[in-house]
Amino acid sequence: MLKRYLPFLSWIRTYDRTFLANDLTAGVTLGVMLVPQGMAYAMIAGMPPIYGLYAALVPQLIYALTGTSRQLAVGPVAMDSLLVAAGIGALHLSNIEDYIAAVLFLTLIIGGIQLLLGFLRMGFFVNFLSKPVISGFTSAAAILIGLGQLKHVFGMEFPQSSKIHVLLSNIFESLGQVNFPTLVLGVSATLLILFMNKISKRIPTPLLVVVLGILAVSFFNLESKGIRIVGEIPSGLPIFQTPNIEVNAFGELLPIAITVALFGFMEAISIAKTLEEKHPEYELDSNQELRALGLSNVIGSFFQSFPVSGSFSRTAVNDQAGAKTGMSLIFSALLIAGTLLFLTPLFYNLPTAVLGAIIMVSVFGLIDLQYPIELLKHRKDEFFLLNITFFLTLFVGLIEGILLGVLFSLFLLVYRISNPHMAILGRIKDTDYFKNVDRFTDEVEIDGDKLIFRFDAQLYFGNKDYFKKELYKQIETKGEKLKFVILNAEAINYIDSSAAAQLVRIVQDLQSKGMQFFITGAIGPTRDIFHSSGLIDVIGKENLFVKTVEAVDYCSNQKERSKIQEKISLQSKTGYL
């Protein structure tokens, strides 16, 4: 029981000393990446850079002890940071102190939501974020983040916005403020990062660029040329401090908190599941992942951390560096702690243009062009869903974009199950196989007195009228020769009360017209509904068959079924009736 909530107990007792070198190497590499990235992502969230290091400290330790993935790198990420900035920015707070307090309170709410969902075993919630919605939102958010960093790369000031038309307008109006030395430094840093990434992704390029930027400012006195620097960063570990709980602000923060909580979990679990396939030595528990992420955010909020999640890039580096257990996160956190205690003065001359370049390269790598092309070729409805999420996120807002994207994906789901696939079946020549006549045009035999059709979905109130309309259309096409209607129910896993009532009327109507109605291949849950709803009495026990071929043969010779055929076709939870 204890291992369920503290998974580190599973691996710490059998920790192999040979893992230590790999975990140490991975942890140091991770920490080196986290220093510049954390500071950069704090800027995205509208927080002072030091808070990025705070977010990289305690949450890592908590996840290392409570997470079920042994390679997932938890900490500040670009997407959650942008969502936080969009949500808190909408409150129009007057000073940075109030802004920071609101972010810390938001982090506490986010963690609380994730913890609650985890204990309620609601990990499946993330399934409502479909891949087209995620891809459309991520690409749009990456564009907004990247454009927002032009203020640092170009050395100018303009109001941020989560609407691209407003943001572009603000950028063009501010082009006259461009500082040329800052532009040269920012572009140079961007090109260097891209060049180094092509050589090897294992090189800690962000840290290298940060060091070069600091040296350039120090030796060439670039601050005097208008290049902005981070300035003084407080030294020391974050102190334990209860977030300023504002009951009045809770209602305003709840929508963004729910959005970040679900999206953050989606990020983490999708990365963790990808890694799980490569590491069969452990199993992922999605509900414990929710609890671990929630606990990381809740406890982190007491140590001045903004919301954290799983990082795509850092997790890949952690895995490639050979991380075997959560010890890599612990080593990474120790390196961050050492930086906070002893090294923060070294970042005084860090140019904000370099941090802006790091962010731009990182987030533009999240834009996926290949996936929309694949959808356009093979799944146009999902291509539409991706694009509508993309454009809503760009032009309406981040939170509105992802929420409306989820809503549209649910509409698409409802449309699909309301208009499911139906197939008219025919016997493949010289076999007992019955297949779709549209797919096997030349190989099927079709009897004029029989209509055999398959309905490929559950029957419920949303598609019962569609079922009836399509069935009667086929009956009319068959004409007066039709005597037998056979429903292949293999794909029907549920029938609600509205559809059951509709089915009763259909069977009675067909019987009044002198036609016999048969059902074949009904699975157990569907047979249970036949019995519990009374449908079995209307259809007739003798008209249920295990296989389509048995129903077809029965139409010709009306031969009584064997005991085993009868038992299998009628068996239900209530027993053989």
C-alpha positions as CSV (number, residue, x, y, z in Angstrom):
1,M,0.0,0.0,0.0
2,L,2.8,2.4,1.0
3,K,4.6,1.6,-2.3
4,R,1.6,2.8,-4.3
5,Y,1.9,6.3,-2.9
6,L,5.7,6.3,-2.5
7,P,7.0,4.4,-5.6
8,F,10.6,5.2,-4.8
9,L,10.4,2.4,-2.2
10,S,10.2,0.0,-5.0
11,W,13.5,0.9,-6.6
12,I,15.5,2.2,-3.6
13,R,15.7,-1.1,-1.8
14,T,17.1,-2.9,-4.8
15,Y,19.2,0.0,-6.1
16,D,22.1,-1.2,-8.1
17,R,25.4,0.6,-7.5
18,T,26.1,0.4,-11.2
19,F,23.2,2.8,-11.7
20,L,24.9,5.5,-9.7
21,A,27.2,6.7,-12.4
22,N,24.4,6.9,-15.0
23,D,22.0,8.7,-12.6
24,L,24.7,11.1,-11.5
25,T,25.7,12.0,-15.1
26,A,22.0,12.4,-16.1
27,G,21.2,14.5,-13.1
28,V,24.1,16.9,-13.6
29,T,23.2,17.2,-17.3
30,L,19.6,17.8,-16.4
31,G,20.6,20.4,-13.8
32,V,22.8,22.2,-16.2
33,M,19.9,22.5,-18.7
34,L,17.5,23.6,-16.0
35,V,19.4,26.6,-14.8
36,P,19.0,28.7,-18.1
37,Q,15.7,27.0,-19.0
38,G,14.1,27.6,-15.6
39,M,15.1,31.3,-15.7
40,A,13.8,31.6,-19.2
41,Y,10.5,30.0,-18.5
42,A,10.0,32.2,-15.4
43,M,10.2,35.1,-17.8
44,I,7.4,33.6,-19.9
45,A,5.3,33.2,-16.8
46,G,5.9,36.9,-16.0
47,M,8.0,36.0,-12.9
48,P,11.5,37.2,-11.9
49,P,14.1,34.7,-13.2
50,I,15.0,33.4,-9.7
51,Y,11.5,31.8,-9.5
52,G,12.5,29.5,-12.4
53,L,15.2,28.0,-10.1
54,Y,12.8,27.7,-7.2
55,A,10.4,25.8,-9.5
56,A,13.3,23.5,-10.5
57,L,14.2,22.6,-6.9
58,V,11.4,21.2,-4.5
59,P,9.1,19.8,-7.2
60,Q,11.9,17.6,-8.6
61,L,12.5,16.1,-5.2
62,I,8.9,15.5,-4.6
63,Y,8.3,13.8,-7.9
64,A,11.5,11.7,-7.6
65,L,9.9,10.2,-4.4
66,T,6.3,9.9,-5.6
67,G,6.3,9.5,-9.4
68,T,6.1,6.1,-11.1
69,S,8.2,7.1,-14.2
70,R,11.9,6.8,-13.5
71,Q,13.0,9.1,-16.4
72,L,10.4,11.8,-16.5
73,A,12.0,15.3,-15.9
74,V,9.6,17.4,-13.9
75,G,10.1,21.2,-13.6
76,P,9.1,24.5,-15.3
77,V,7.9,24.2,-18.9
78,A,7.1,26.7,-21.6
79,M,3.5,25.8,-22.2
80,D,2.3,25.9,-18.6
81,S,4.3,29.1,-18.1
82,L,2.4,30.8,-21.0
83,L,-1.0,29.6,-19.7
84,V,-0.1,31.0,-16.3
85,A,0.9,34.4,-17.8
86,A,-2.3,34.5,-19.8
87,G,-4.5,33.6,-16.9
88,I,-2.9,35.8,-14.3
89,G,-2.4,38.6,-16.8
90,A,-6.2,38.8,-17.3
91,L,-6.5,39.9,-13.6
92,H,-4.6,43.1,-14.4
93,L,-2.7,43.2,-11.1
94,S,-1.0,46.5,-10.2
95,N,2.4,45.4,-9.0
96,I,4.8,42.5,-9.2
97,E,4.3,41.4,-5.6
98,D,0.6,40.9,-6.1
99,Y,1.4,39.0,-9.4
100,I,3.8,36.7,-7.7
101,A,1.3,36.0,-4.9
102,A,-1.4,35.2,-7.4
103,V,0.9,32.8,-9.3
104,L,1.8,31.0,-6.0
105,F,-1.8,30.7,-5.0
106,L,-2.7,29.4,-8.5
107,T,0.0,26.8,-8.2
108,L,-1.5,25.6,-4.9
109,I,-5.0,25.3,-6.6
110,I,-3.5,23.5,-9.6
111,G,-1.8,21.0,-7.4
112,G,-4.9,20.5,-5.3
113,I,-7.0,19.8,-8.4
114,Q,-4.4,17.2,-9.6
115,L,-4.2,15.6,-6.2
116,L,-8.0,15.4,-5.9
117,L,-8.3,13.9,-9.4
118,G,-5.6,11.4,-8.6
119,F,-7.3,10.2,-5.4
120,L,-10.6,10.0,-7.3
121,R,-8.8,7.8,-9.9
122,M,-9.7,10.3,-12.7
123,G,-6.5,9.8,-14.8
124,F,-8.6,8.9,-17.8
125,F,-9.7,12.6,-17.9
126,V,-6.7,13.3,-20.1
127,N,-8.2,11.2,-22.8
128,F,-10.5,14.2,-23.6
129,L,-7.5,16.1,-24.9
130,S,-7.2,14.5,-28.3
131,K,-4.0,14.7,-30.3
132,P,-5.3,17.1,-33.0
133,V,-6.4,19.5,-30.2
134,I,-3.1,19.2,-28.4
135,S,-1.1,19.6,-31.7
136,G,-3.2,22.7,-32.8
137,F,-2.9,24.3,-29.3
138,T,0.8,23.6,-28.9
139,S,1.7,25.0,-32.3
140,A,-0.3,28.1,-31.8
141,A,1.0,28.6,-28.2
142,A,4.6,28.2,-29.5
143,I,4.1,30.9,-32.1
144,L,2.7,33.3,-29.4
145,I,5.5,32.5,-27.0
146,G,8.2,32.9,-29.7
147,L,6.8,36.3,-30.9
148,G,6.5,37.4,-27.3
149,Q,10.3,36.9,-26.9
150,L,11.1,39.4,-29.7
151,K,11.0,42.1,-27.1
152,H,14.1,40.6,-25.5
153,V,15.8,39.6,-28.8
154,F,15.2,43.0,-30.4
155,G,15.7,45.0,-27.2
156,M,12.4,46.8,-27.4
157,E,9.2,47.1,-25.2
158,F,5.7,46.2,-26.3
159,P,2.6,45.0,-24.4
160,Q,2.2,41.2,-24.4
161,S,-1.1,39.7,-25.6
162,S,-2.5,36.2,-26.0
163,K,-4.2,37.2,-29.3
164,I,-1.8,37.2,-32.3
165,H,-3.4,40.1,-34.2
166,V,-3.0,42.3,-31.1
167,L,0.6,41.0,-30.5
168,L,1.7,41.6,-34.1
169,S,0.2,45.1,-34.0
170,N,2.1,45.8,-30.8
171,I,5.4,44.5,-32.3
172,F,5.1,46.5,-35.5
173,E,4.3,49.7,-33.6
174,S,7.5,49.1,-31.5
175,L,9.9,48.4,-34.3
176,G,11.3,51.9,-34.0
177,Q,12.7,51.0,-30.6
178,V,14.9,48.2,-31.8
179,N,18.4,48.3,-30.1
180,F,20.9,47.2,-32.8
181,P,23.5,45.6,-30.4
182,T,20.8,43.7,-28.7
183,L,19.5,42.4,-32.0
184,V,22.9,41.3,-33.1
185,L,23.5,39.5,-29.8
186,G,20.0,37.9,-29.8
187,V,20.3,36.7,-33.4
188,S,23.8,35.4,-32.8
189,A,22.7,33.4,-29.8
190,T,19.8,32.0,-31.8
191,L,22.0,30.9,-34.7
192,L,24.6,29.4,-32.3
193,I,21.9,27.3,-30.5
194,L,20.6,26.0,-33.8
195,F,24.1,25.2,-35.0
196,M,25.1,23.4,-31.8
197,N,21.8,21.5,-31.8
198,K,22.6,20.2,-35.3
199,I,26.0,18.9,-34.1
200,S,24.6,17.1,-31.0
201,K,21.5,17.5,-28.8
202,R,23.5,16.1,-25.8
203,I,25.6,19.2,-25.6
204,P,24.3,21.6,-22.9
205,T,23.9,24.3,-25.5
206,P,21.7,26.7,-23.4
207,L,24.3,26.8,-20.7
208,L,27.1,27.3,-23.2
209,V,25.2,30.3,-24.7
210,V,24.5,31.7,-21.2
211,V,28.2,31.5,-20.3
212,L,29.2,33.2,-23.6
213,G,26.6,35.9,-23.1
214,I,27.7,36.7,-19.6
215,L,31.4,36.8,-20.8
216,A,30.5,39.1,-23.7
217,V,28.7,41.5,-21.4
218,S,31.5,41.5,-18.8
219,F,34.4,42.0,-21.2
220,F,32.8,44.4,-23.7
221,N,30.7,46.4,-21.3
222,L,27.6,45.7,-23.4
223,E,25.3,47.0,-20.8
224,S,26.4,50.5,-21.7
225,K,25.3,49.9,-25.3
226,G,21.7,49.3,-24.1
227,I,21.8,45.5,-23.8
228,R,19.6,44.6,-20.9
229,I,20.8,42.1,-18.3
230,V,19.1,40.0,-15.6
231,G,20.7,42.0,-12.8
232,E,20.9,41.0,-9.2
233,I,19.5,37.6,-8.4
234,P,18.8,36.7,-4.7
235,S,21.0,34.0,-3.2
236,G,19.9,31.3,-1.0
237,L,17.2,28.5,-0.9
238,P,13.5,29.4,-1.1
239,I,12.0,29.7,2.4
240,F,8.9,27.9,3.5
241,Q,6.0,30.3,3.1
242,T,2.3,29.8,3.0
243,P,0.8,31.1,-0.3
244,N,-1.4,34.2,0.1
245,I,-4.8,32.6,-0.1
246,E,-7.3,35.0,-1.5
247,V,-10.8,33.5,-1.3
248,N,-12.2,36.3,-3.5
249,A,-9.7,35.4,-6.3
250,F,-10.5,31.7,-6.1
251,G,-13.4,31.9,-8.6
252,E,-11.4,33.9,-11.1
253,L,-8.4,31.5,-10.9
254,L,-10.3,28.3,-11.0
255,P,-10.9,28.1,-14.8
256,I,-7.2,28.7,-15.6
257,A,-6.2,26.3,-12.7
258,I,-8.4,23.5,-14.2
259,T,-6.9,24.1,-17.6
260,V,-3.3,24.1,-16.5
261,A,-3.9,21.1,-14.2
262,L,-5.3,18.9,-17.0
263,F,-2.9,20.2,-19.7
264,G,0.1,19.8,-17.4
265,F,-0.9,16.3,-16.6
266,M,-1.5,15.5,-20.3
267,E,2.1,16.7,-21.0
268,A,3.6,14.6,-18.3
269,I,1.7,11.4,-18.9
270,S,2.1,11.5,-22.7
271,I,5.9,11.8,-22.2
272,A,6.0,9.2,-19.5
273,K,4.0,6.7,-21.5
274,T,6.4,7.1,-24.5
275,L,9.3,6.3,-22.2
276,E,7.5,3.4,-20.5
277,E,7.6,1.5,-23.8
278,K,11.4,1.7,-23.8
279,H,11.7,0.6,-20.1
280,P,9.8,-2.6,-19.4
281,E,11.3,-2.9,-15.9
282,Y,8.6,-0.7,-14.4
283,E,4.9,0.1,-15.0
284,L,3.3,3.5,-15.1
285,D,0.3,4.3,-12.9
286,S,-1.6,7.3,-14.4
287,N,-3.5,8.0,-11.2
288,Q,-0.3,8.0,-9.1
289,E,1.3,10.3,-11.8
290,L,-1.6,12.7,-11.1
291,R,-1.0,12.5,-7.4
292,A,2.8,12.9,-7.8
293,L,2.4,16.0,-10.1
294,G,-0.3,17.4,-7.7
295,L,1.9,16.9,-4.7
296,S,4.9,18.5,-6.5
297,N,2.8,21.6,-7.2
298,V,1.2,21.8,-3.8
299,I,4.4,21.5,-1.8
300,G,6.2,23.6,-4.4
301,S,3.8,26.4,-3.9
302,F,5.0,26.6,-0.3
303,F,8.5,27.0,-1.5
304,Q,7.7,29.8,-4.1
305,S,7.4,27.5,-7.1
306,F,5.1,28.3,-10.1
307,P,3.3,25.4,-11.8
308,V,5.5,22.5,-13.1
309,S,5.0,19.6,-15.4
310,G,7.0,17.1,-17.5
311,S,9.4,18.5,-20.0
312,F,9.8,17.0,-23.5
313,S,13.3,18.1,-24.1
314,R,14.8,17.5,-20.6
315,T,13.2,14.1,-20.3
316,A,14.7,13.1,-23.7
317,V,18.1,14.3,-22.4
318,N,17.6,12.6,-19.1
319,D,16.9,9.3,-20.8
320,Q,19.7,9.6,-23.3
321,A,22.2,10.4,-20.5
322,G,21.3,7.0,-19.0
323,A,19.0,7.8,-16.1
324,K,17.9,4.6,-14.4
325,T,15.9,5.9,-11.4
326,G,14.5,9.0,-9.8
327,M,18.0,9.6,-8.3
328,S,18.8,11.6,-11.4
329,L,16.1,14.2,-10.4
330,I,17.6,14.3,-6.9
331,F,21.1,15.0,-8.2
332,S,19.6,17.6,-10.5
333,A,17.8,19.3,-7.6
334,L,21.1,19.3,-5.6
335,L,22.8,21.1,-8.5
336,I,20.1,23.7,-8.5
337,A,20.4,24.1,-4.8
338,G,24.1,24.6,-5.2
339,T,23.5,27.2,-7.8
340,L,21.0,29.1,-5.6
341,L,23.4,29.0,-2.6
342,F,26.7,29.9,-4.4
343,L,26.4,30.8,-8.0
344,T,23.5,33.3,-8.5
345,P,25.9,36.3,-8.5
346,L,27.5,34.9,-11.7
347,F,24.2,35.4,-13.5
348,Y,24.2,39.2,-12.8
349,N,25.5,40.0,-16.4
350,L,23.3,37.5,-18.2
351,P,21.7,39.3,-21.2
352,T,17.9,38.8,-21.4
353,A,18.4,38.6,-25.2
354,V,20.1,35.2,-24.6
355,L,17.3,33.9,-22.5
356,G,14.8,35.1,-25.2
357,A,16.8,33.2,-27.8
358,I,16.8,30.0,-25.7
359,I,13.0,30.3,-25.4
360,M,12.4,31.0,-29.1
361,V,14.5,28.0,-30.3
362,S,12.9,25.7,-27.7
363,V,9.2,26.6,-28.4
364,F,9.5,26.8,-32.2
365,G,10.7,23.2,-32.1
366,L,7.2,22.4,-30.7
367,I,5.5,23.4,-34.0
368,D,4.6,20.2,-35.8
369,L,4.0,20.5,-39.5
370,Q,4.1,16.9,-40.4
371,Y,1.1,15.8,-38.3
372,P,-1.4,18.2,-40.0
373,I,-0.2,17.1,-43.4
374,E,-0.9,13.5,-42.5
375,L,-4.3,14.4,-41.2
376,L,-5.1,16.3,-44.4
377,K,-4.3,13.2,-46.4
378,H,-6.1,10.6,-44.4
379,R,-8.4,12.3,-41.7
380,K,-9.9,15.5,-42.9
381,D,-12.3,15.8,-40.0
382,E,-9.4,15.7,-37.5
383,F,-7.5,18.1,-39.7
384,F,-10.4,20.5,-39.4
385,L,-10.4,20.0,-35.6
386,L,-6.6,20.7,-35.4
387,N,-7.0,23.9,-37.4
388,I,-10.0,25.3,-35.6
389,T,-8.1,24.8,-32.3
390,F,-5.0,26.4,-33.8
391,F,-6.8,29.5,-35.0
392,L,-9.0,29.9,-31.9
393,T,-5.9,29.7,-29.8
394,L,-4.1,32.3,-31.9
395,F,-7.0,34.8,-32.3
396,V,-9.3,34.3,-29.3
397,G,-6.9,33.2,-26.5
398,L,-5.0,30.4,-25.1
399,I,-7.5,29.1,-22.5
400,E,-10.4,29.7,-24.8
401,G,-8.6,27.9,-27.6
402,I,-7.9,24.7,-25.7
403,L,-11.3,24.6,-24.0
404,L,-13.2,25.2,-27.3
405,G,-10.9,22.7,-29.0
406,V,-11.9,20.0,-26.5
407,L,-15.6,21.0,-27.0
408,F,-15.3,20.7,-30.7
409,S,-13.6,17.3,-30.3
410,L,-16.5,16.1,-28.2
411,F,-18.9,17.4,-30.9
412,L,-17.0,15.4,-33.5
413,L,-17.2,12.3,-31.3
414,V,-21.0,12.8,-30.9
415,Y,-21.4,13.3,-34.6
416,R,-19.4,10.1,-35.4
417,I,-21.4,7.9,-33.0
418,S,-24.6,9.5,-34.2
419,N,-23.8,8.7,-37.8
420,P,-21.9,5.4,-37.6
421,H,-20.8,3.1,-40.3
422,M,-23.4,0.6,-41.6
423,A,-22.6,-2.3,-43.9
424,I,-24.9,-4.5,-46.1
425,L,-23.4,-8.0,-46.0
426,G,-23.3,-10.8,-48.5
427,R,-21.9,-14.3,-48.5
428,I,-18.5,-14.7,-50.0
429,K,-18.8,-17.4,-52.7
430,D,-18.2,-21.0,-51.6
431,T,-17.6,-19.9,-47.9
432,D,-19.5,-19.1,-44.7
433,Y,-18.0,-15.6,-44.5
434,F,-20.4,-12.6,-44.7
435,K,-18.7,-9.3,-45.7
436,N,-19.5,-5.8,-46.8
437,V,-20.9,-6.0,-50.4
438,D,-19.2,-2.6,-51.2
439,R,-15.8,-4.0,-50.5
440,F,-16.3,-7.5,-52.1
441,T,-18.5,-6.6,-55.1
442,D,-17.5,-9.5,-57.4
443,E,-17.0,-12.1,-54.7
444,V,-20.4,-11.9,-52.8
445,E,-23.7,-13.7,-53.3
446,I,-26.8,-11.6,-52.5
447,D,-30.2,-13.2,-51.9
448,G,-33.2,-11.1,-53.0
449,D,-35.3,-12.3,-50.0
450,K,-32.7,-11.5,-47.4
451,L,-31.3,-8.2,-46.0
452,I,-28.2,-8.8,-43.9
453,F,-26.8,-5.6,-42.3
454,R,-24.2,-4.7,-39.7
455,F,-24.4,-1.6,-37.4
456,D,-20.9,-0.6,-36.2
457,A,-21.7,1.3,-33.0
458,Q,-23.7,1.2,-29.8
459,L,-27.4,1.9,-30.2
460,Y,-28.5,5.0,-28.2
461,F,-30.9,7.9,-28.3
462,G,-28.5,9.9,-30.5
463,N,-28.4,7.4,-33.4
464,K,-31.6,5.4,-33.1
465,D,-33.4,7.5,-35.8
466,Y,-30.4,7.2,-38.1
467,F,-30.5,3.4,-37.6
468,K,-34.2,3.3,-38.5
469,K,-33.8,5.6,-41.5
470,E,-30.9,3.6,-43.0
471,L,-32.6,0.3,-42.3
472,Y,-35.9,1.3,-43.9
473,K,-34.0,2.7,-46.9
474,Q,-32.4,-0.7,-47.5
475,I,-35.7,-2.5,-47.0
476,E,-37.3,-0.2,-49.6
477,T,-34.4,-0.9,-52.0
478,K,-34.9,-4.7,-51.6
479,G,-38.6,-4.4,-52.6
480,E,-41.4,-6.9,-52.2
481,K,-39.3,-10.0,-52.4
482,L,-37.8,-9.3,-49.0
483,K,-38.8,-11.8,-46.3
484,F,-35.9,-11.9,-43.8
485,V,-34.1,-9.1,-42.1
486,I,-30.9,-10.1,-40.3
487,L,-29.1,-7.7,-38.0
488,N,-25.4,-8.6,-37.3
489,A,-25.0,-7.2,-33.8
490,E,-21.3,-8.0,-33.3
491,A,-20.3,-4.3,-33.1
492,I,-23.2,-3.3,-30.9
493,N,-22.0,-3.2,-27.3
494,Y,-24.8,-1.2,-25.7
495,I,-28.5,-0.4,-26.3
496,D,-30.1,2.3,-24.2
497,S,-33.7,2.5,-23.3
498,S,-34.7,4.9,-26.1
499,A,-33.0,2.7,-28.7
500,A,-34.6,-0.5,-27.2
501,A,-38.0,1.1,-27.5
502,Q,-37.3,2.0,-31.1
503,L,-36.1,-1.5,-31.8
504,V,-39.3,-3.0,-30.4
505,R,-41.4,-0.8,-32.7
506,I,-39.2,-1.7,-35.7
507,V,-39.5,-5.5,-35.1
508,Q,-43.2,-5.3,-34.6
509,D,-43.6,-3.2,-37.8
510,L,-41.6,-5.7,-39.8
511,Q,-43.5,-8.6,-38.3
512,S,-46.8,-7.0,-39.2
513,K,-45.5,-6.8,-42.8
514,G,-44.8,-10.5,-42.9
515,M,-41.1,-10.3,-42.5
516,Q,-39.0,-12.2,-40.0
517,F,-36.3,-10.3,-37.9
518,F,-33.2,-12.2,-36.7
519,I,-30.2,-11.0,-34.7
520,T,-26.8,-12.7,-34.9
521,G,-23.5,-12.4,-33.1
522,A,-24.9,-10.4,-30.1
523,I,-22.2,-10.1,-27.4
524,G,-22.8,-10.8,-23.7
525,P,-23.7,-7.2,-22.5
526,T,-26.1,-6.8,-25.4
527,R,-27.8,-10.1,-24.7
528,D,-28.2,-9.0,-21.1
529,I,-30.0,-5.9,-22.3
530,F,-32.3,-8.0,-24.5
531,H,-33.4,-9.9,-21.4
532,S,-33.6,-7.0,-19.0
533,S,-35.5,-4.7,-21.4
534,G,-38.0,-7.4,-22.6
535,L,-36.7,-7.1,-26.2
536,I,-36.1,-10.9,-26.1
537,D,-39.9,-11.5,-25.9
538,V,-40.6,-9.2,-28.9
539,I,-37.7,-10.6,-31.1
540,G,-38.4,-14.2,-30.0
541,K,-35.8,-16.5,-28.4
542,E,-35.8,-18.6,-31.5
543,N,-34.6,-15.6,-33.6
544,L,-31.3,-15.1,-31.9
545,F,-28.3,-16.8,-33.5
546,V,-24.6,-17.1,-32.8
547,K,-23.4,-16.8,-36.4
548,T,-24.8,-15.1,-39.5
549,V,-24.5,-18.3,-41.5
550,E,-26.8,-20.1,-39.0
551,A,-29.5,-17.4,-39.4
552,V,-29.2,-17.6,-43.2
553,D,-29.5,-21.4,-43.2
554,Y,-32.5,-21.2,-40.9
555,C,-34.3,-18.9,-43.4
556,S,-34.0,-21.7,-45.9
557,N,-34.9,-24.8,-43.9
558,Q,-36.4,-23.5,-40.6
559,K,-34.4,-26.3,-38.9
560,E,-34.5,-26.4,-35.1
561,R,-31.2,-25.3,-33.5
562,S,-29.1,-27.6,-31.4
563,K,-29.1,-27.2,-27.6
564,I,-25.6,-25.7,-27.6
565,Q,-26.5,-23.2,-30.3
566,E,-29.6,-22.2,-28.4
567,K,-27.7,-21.9,-25.1
568,I,-24.9,-19.7,-26.5
569,S,-27.2,-17.4,-28.5
570,L,-29.4,-16.7,-25.4
571,Q,-27.0,-16.9,-22.5
572,S,-27.0,-13.8,-20.2
573,K,-25.9,-12.9,-16.6
574,T,-29.3,-13.8,-15.4
575,G,-28.7,-17.3,-16.7
576,Y,-29.9,-19.4,-19.6
577,L,-33.4,-18.5,-20.5
